[in-house]
Amino acid sequence: MASRRAAGGERRGGKKSMPRTERVLRVPPGAELHIRHTRERGAVVVRIEITRAPAAAGSPKLTCRQREVAKLLTETGLAQKEIAAQLGITLGSVRTHVMAIYRRLGVQSRPGLTAVLREVGPK
């Protein structure tokens, strides 16, 4: 006979059970989702990894403004606030451009951006 869960993660009969957790994962286009589960000390452990394929030569296309921001980020080392002042745009706009650049090129930091731009060059 299947046991039924009562509120609070308890089974009938007073035995505690592990609460279930559900998450919705959004995977960006071109990314791969890897799910591994193992049993450790009697519990099931799920490990989730999202990886992006490296940008192929010529594939990342940046807008004109994104190229300007990327150039200032990598070549001058200016802070985002200074880039905003130099380009005459808001700090929020610079942050939005930086996140879009990182997403398109599949990087997470300035050093990663510098390495990709050296390999591929801004398009």
C-alpha positions in Angstrom: 0.0 0.0 0.0 1.4 3.4 -1.0 2.0 5.9 1.8 0.5 9.3 1.5 2.2 12.5 2.6 0.6 14.6 5.2 1.2 18.4 5.4 4.7 19.2 6.5 6.4 16.3 4.8 5.3 13.6 7.2 3.9 10.2 6.2 1.0 8.7 7.9 2.3 7.0 11.0 4.5 9.8 12.1 7.6 9.0 10.1 9.4 12.0 8.7 10.2 12.1 5.1 12.3 14.5 3.0 10.3 17.5 1.7 10.2 17.7 -2.1 11.7 20.8 -3.8 10.9 21.9 -7.3 12.7 24.5 -9.3 12.1 25.8 -12.8 15.4 26.2 -14.7 15.6 28.5 -17.7 18.4 27.4 -20.0 19.6 30.0 -22.5 19.7 29.1 -26.2 22.9 27.2 -27.1 23.4 26.0 -23.5 23.5 22.4 -22.3 21.9 21.2 -19.1 23.6 18.3 -17.3 21.8 16.7 -14.4 23.5 14.1 -12.2 22.1 12.4 -9.2 23.8 10.3 -6.6 23.0 8.7 -3.3 25.0 10.1 -0.4 24.4 8.9 3.2 21.0 7.6 2.3 19.8 10.9 0.6 19.6 11.6 -3.1 21.8 14.5 -4.1 21.1 16.2 -7.4 23.7 18.3 -9.1 22.8 20.5 -12.0 25.2 22.2 -14.3 24.4 24.6 -17.2 27.2 25.0 -19.7 27.5 27.1 -22.8 29.2 26.1 -26.0 32.2 28.3 -26.7 31.5 31.0 -29.3 32.4 29.9 -32.8 34.6 32.3 -34.8 32.5 35.0 -36.4 29.2 34.0 -34.6 28.9 36.6 -31.8 27.5 39.8 -33.3 27.5 42.8 -31.0 25.6 46.0 -31.6 27.6 49.2 -32.2 27.1 50.4 -28.7 28.0 47.0 -27.2 31.3 47.1 -29.2 32.0 50.5 -27.7 31.3 49.3 -24.2 33.3 46.1 -24.7 36.3 48.1 -26.0 36.2 50.5 -23.0 35.9 47.5 -20.6 38.8 45.6 -22.0 41.2 48.2 -23.4 40.9 51.0 -20.9 39.9 49.2 -17.7 37.5 51.9 -16.8 34.8 51.3 -14.2 31.2 51.1 -15.4 30.4 54.5 -13.9 33.3 56.0 -15.8 32.1 54.3 -19.0 28.7 55.7 -18.5 30.0 59.2 -18.1 32.3 58.9 -21.2 29.5 57.6 -23.4 26.9 60.0 -22.0 24.5 57.2 -20.9 23.2 56.0 -17.5 25.0 53.5 -15.3 22.0 51.2 -15.7 22.4 51.2 -19.5 26.1 50.3 -19.2 25.2 47.4 -16.9 22.5 46.2 -19.3 25.0 46.4 -22.2 27.7 44.5 -20.2 25.2 41.7 -19.3 24.1 41.4 -22.9 27.8 41.3 -24.1 28.6 38.6 -21.5 25.5 36.6 -22.5 26.2 36.8 -26.2 29.8 35.8 -25.8 29.2 33.2 -23.2 31.5 34.8 -20.5 31.1 35.8 -16.9 33.9 38.3 -16.2 36.1 40.9 -17.8 39.1 38.6 -18.1 36.8 36.1 -19.9 35.6 38.9 -22.2 39.2 40.0 -23.0 40.1 36.4 -23.9 37.1 35.9 -26.2 37.6 39.3 -27.9 41.3 38.4 -28.5 40.3 35.1 -30.1 37.2 36.1 -32.1 37.4 39.9 -32.2 34.2 42.0 -31.8 31.8 41.5 -34.7 
